[in-house]
C-alpha cells in the first residue's frame, strides 16, 4: 500500500464484533501455553510493547496499560479516601495491585487469581507492569477460585476490585459478571466500601453488554456509576462500573482530588488526577440513554458472553 511501511510478519487478530477485527503486529512470541483454564500468549508488539493475551483477548500491553489500570483502581480509592484493606479478584499481571499499593493507607492487599501459570508467566515476563509488587510485604497472592474465596472468607474489605478476563463462554470468568457474584461481593464489603468492575467495551456496536452490567449492579447496590477510558490496544473505549452503599459524587472537585492524591499516595500517575476523574465520570448522552433503557440482568442462569476469540497468523 502506497505510503505504508508494514514491519510485522506475525499478526494477532482479535474479533471485536461479527464484522470487525482489530489486528496487532507481533514481533516476538515470548510465551505460548494452554493452561488448565485458558490459552495464554505473552508477546512483543511493534507499537505497544509487551502484551498478555488470554483466549485470544488482549488483557493489557505495557505501552498503554496505565489507561486501563489507573482508572480501574483510583476512582474507588479516591471515593473511599483512606482504604486499608483491598481485595483484587483476577489481576494476574500485578498492575492492579501496583496501583493499589500507591496508597499509603493500604495495609493489606489480597489478589485472588485462578491460574497460577498465568501469574507466574506475568511475574517472569511483565516486570514493567507488576514492578515487583509480588515481593511487597503488604501484598498476598492466593491462587484459587474467586467464588470459593467469597463464599468462605470471613474478612471484609474497604475496596473490592474485579479485574477479571472477559466472560467468553469457554473461559473461566463468565460466571463472575452476574447478580449472584455481585451479591457475594456485597457481603464481604464494609458498609462504607466501594466495588469496581471492568465492564467491557462502550463503543456503539458493543455497549449493550456494558449497559446490562450497570443494570445488574443496580439490582444489588443502591449507588452505581458507569465510566470509561480509551485504551488503544482494545480498539475502543473500555467501561468500568463503580458501586457502593455510599453516594457517589458525580462532579468531584479536581483540586480536592489532587490534594488527596498528593497526601495519600506515592504519586507517579500517568493519566489520573482530579481533572481526569471529573472528566471520566461525565459519560456521553448516547451511553446514558442506553443505560437508562436497559432492563436485562445477568444471572448464573443467563450470564453474559463476550463475542469471539482471537487468532495469530503469518
N, C-alpha and C positions, 0 to 999 in steps of 0.2 A: 504494500500500500504506500502510495507516494507520501512522503513527509513523515513516515513512521519508521521506527527502528525497533524491531522485536528482538529482545535479548534472552528470552527463555525458550527452552526446548521441552519443558515439562510443565503441564498446566493442571491446576486443581480447580475443577468446576463444581460450584455449589448451586443446586437447584433452588431458586428463590420462590418461584410460582410455577405452575404447569407450563408457562410460556417464557419464563425468564431464567437465565443462568448468569451467575457472576463468576468470572474466571480470574484466578491469580496465577501469575508466572512464578514457578518454583525453581530455585537454583540448586537446592540440595535437600535430599530427604535424610534427616538425622535419625529418626526412629519410625519404624512401622511395626505394629503388633496388634493382633487380635487378642484382647484380654478376655477374662471371663464375662465381661459386661458389655464391651463395645470395641469398635475398631479405632485404633489410635494412630495418628501421624503427628510427628513434630518435624516441621520443615523450615527451611530458609527461603524467604521470598525476595524478589527483586526490589520491591518498593517499601515493604513494611517490616522487614526484619524477620525474626523467628516467630513461628506461629504454631499453636496447638489446634488440631482438628480431631473431633470425635464423631464417629459415624457420619463422616462427610460434611459436618457442620463446623465452620470456623468458630472457635471459642475465644481466642484472643491472639493478638500479634504484638510483639514488643514495640513496634512503631506507633501504635495508636491505642494500646490497651488502657491508657490513662483516661481516654474519652469514655470508657465504659466503667472502669473500677472506681474512679473518683466520684462520679455521680451515683453509682450504686451505693457507696458507703456513706458519704459525708452528709447528705441531707438528713438522714435518720439520726446521725451522731449530733448534728447541729441542733435539731429539734429537741433532742434529749438534753444536751448541754454539758453533761458530765457523766457519760456512761462508764460503768466499771466492769460489767460482765457482758461479753458479746459472744453470741453463738453464730457460727457460719455453717450453713448446710450446703455442701459442694465446695467449690473454690479450689480445685486441685492445683492450679498454678501457684497459689500462695499470694497472688497480688491483692486479693480482697483482704486477707489478713494483714498484709503490709500496710494497707491504707488504714485499717482499724488501729494498728499499733502506732500510728502517728499521734493518737490521742493520749496525752499524759495521764488522764484519769483512769484509763483502762488498766485493770488489774489482772484480768483473765480473758483469754480468747480460746475458744474451743472450735476446731474445724472438723466437721464430720464429712468424710468422703468415702464412697463405697468401693472405689477402685484403687487399690494400693499401687498397682503397676503404673497407672497414670500419674499419681502423685510422685512416685519415685522418678519417673522419666522427666517430669517437670522440674523436680529438685535438681536433677543432674544437668539438664539442658537449658533451662529457662531461668537462670540466676538473675538475669536482668529484671524479671518480674518479681520473684519472691525476695530477692535481696537478703537472703539468709535468715528470713524470719522463722524458719523451722527450728533454729537453734536459740530463739528468743525465750527467756525464762517464763514470760507471761503467756506463751503460746503452747497449746496442747493439740496434737493431732489424734483423732480417733478414726480408724478405718472401720467403717460399718454402715449400716442402713439408716438413713435419716428417719424413716418412720419408726423403726425399732427404738432408736435413741429417744425420740419424742415420747414414745409410749412408756419408756422405762426411767427416764431421768426424773429426779426429784428437785432439780435446781430450777431457778427462774432467772430470767435474763433481762437486761436493760434494752438491748438491741438484738434482734434476730435477723440475719441476712440470708436470703435464699438465693444462692448463686449456682444454680443447677444447669446442667446441659439441657438443650431444647427437648421438649416432650415428643420426640419421634417415636413411633409405635414400637420399634424394635429395641429402643434404648432403655436405660434404667430409670428415667426420670418422669415418665408421663403421668404417673400417679401423684406426683408431688406438685401439681398445679391445680388441685381440686379443693372443694369446700371442706372435705374431711381432713385434708392435710392442713389447711389454714386453721381449722378448729384445734388441731393438736398444737400448732404453734401458739395460738392464743392462750392455751392452758399453761404454757411454760414462760409466757411473757409477763413481766412485772406490770402492775397497774399503770405505771407511768412510762411503760416501754413502747418501743417502735419496731415495726416489722416491715421489711422491704424485700421485694422480689424482682428479679429480672423478668420482664414480662413481654418479651417478643418484639417484633418489628411494628412500627406505627406508620409505615408508608401506606398510601391509599389502597393499594391492592391487597394488603395483608392485615390491616388494623382491626378487623373484626375479632380476631383472637385476643388481641390486647384488650379491646373493649369488654369482652366476655370475662377476661381475668379481673378487670376492675370490678365488674358486676359481681363476680364470685367473691371477691374480697369484701364487697359491701354487704354480702349476706352474712359475714362473720364479724366485721369490725364496724363501729359507728362512724369512724372518720377515715376516709380513703382519698388518696390523691395520685393521679397519673402525672408522669413527667417523662422526658426523653432526652437523649443525647445522640447526636450524629456520630456514628462510628464507621469510618470509610471501609474497613475490611468486611463489614457486614452488608455493605451495599446500600445502606439507608439509615434512617434514624431508628434508634433502639429504645424501647419503652421500659419503664420501671413503674412499680406501684408501691406506694408507701401507705401504711395503715397503723392505726393506734386507737386506744380508748380516749386519748387526749385530742383536743382540737389541733388542727394543722393550719398554721398561718400561711396563707397563700401569697402574701406580699411581705415577706420579711425585710427588715431594714438592712441594706448591704453593709452599712457602717458597723452595725451591731454584730453582724456575722463575721466581718473581718476582725473585729476586736476579739470575739470569741475564739476564732482560729489562731490569732496571734498569741493569746493567753493559754489556750488549752492543747495546742498541737505543736509538733516539731517542724511544721511547715514543709516546704518542698513541693507544693502543689503545682500542677502544670496547667490545669483548666479550671479548677474550682476556687471560687471566692464568693463574696457576698453578692456581687452583681450577677455572677453565674447562677447562683441559687435562685435569686429573684427571677431571672430570665427563664430558666428551665421549668419553673412552676407555672408559667403562663402558657398553657397549651393552646394551639390554634383552634379556630372555630370548627373546622370540619371534624377534628378529632373529638372535641367536646360534644358535638352533635351525635356522633356515632355512639359515644359512651352513654349519652343521655337516653338514647332509644333502645339500647341493648337490654334484653331480658334473659338470655340464656345464662345458666350457671353450670360450671364444670363440676362434676361429681365423679366418684370412683366408677359408678355405673356408666358414666358418659364423660370420660376425660378428654382433654384437648389433644390434638395431634397436629404437629407441625408438618408442613409439606416437605417431602422429599429428603434425599440424602445427596451426597456429592460423589465425585469420582476423580481420579487422577489419570492423566493420559499424556502421551507424547504427540 
